[in-house]
Amino acid sequence: MVLAEIAAVHSVEKVVLAQETREHNPTHFEKVAAAFGKGVAVEVVPHAELKKRSREAKTNVRTGDFTA
């Protein structure tokens, strides 16, 4: 998984995931939420909010969104 490589070389402060991911793909949501360990906070927001915040994020990893 790409996230395992990121976790190996980066210090991750927080993971922000779309609420819709939890609703429509709970298996993927759980894998991503657990990828960085229990010490990393996971915040869940609506997809539209996630897209707004992505403009200000230090790093974005897009795993399935094909809209800009």
N, C-alpha and C positions, 0 to 999 in steps of 0.2 A: 504494500500500500504506500502511496506517495507520502501520506502523512507520517508514516514511521520514519522516513528519510528526513522530513522536515524536523520532526521531534529530536532526531539524533544530532542535528547541527544548529538548531535555533532554540532560543529561550522563548517559550510561548506564554504570554500573560493571560490570555483569555480566548475562548473560541465562541464565535457568534454564529448561530445556525438559524435557518428559516423555520418558522413554526410549521410551514407546509411540508418540510422534509420529515418532521416527526410524524405528521398525520398521514402522508402518502408513501413514505418509505422508512418505516421505523427501524428496520434492520440497518440500513445505511446510517441513519441518525445515531443509533447506539454505537456503531463502529467508530464514527467520527468523534462523538462525544468522549469515548474511552481512549482514543488514540494517543492523547498527550498525558494520560495519567490522572489520578484522582486530585492532584494538587492544582490542576488548571480549571478555572471556572468556565462553565458553559452557560451562555446566555441565549435565550430563544426569543426571536422577534419575528414579526410578520415579514414576508418576503420583500414587500415594498420598502420597509424600513431598512432591511439588510442592504438593499441596493443603494439607498441614500447614504448609509454609513460607509459603504465600500469606497466612496470617493475620498474619505478622510483616513482610511485605515493604513497602517504601516505596511501590511502585507495582505494580499487576497489570494486565496486558493479556491478556484472555481471548479467544482466537480460535476456540474451538470446543467448549469444555466446557460442557455444559448441566446439570451437577450442582453442587449447592452443597456 
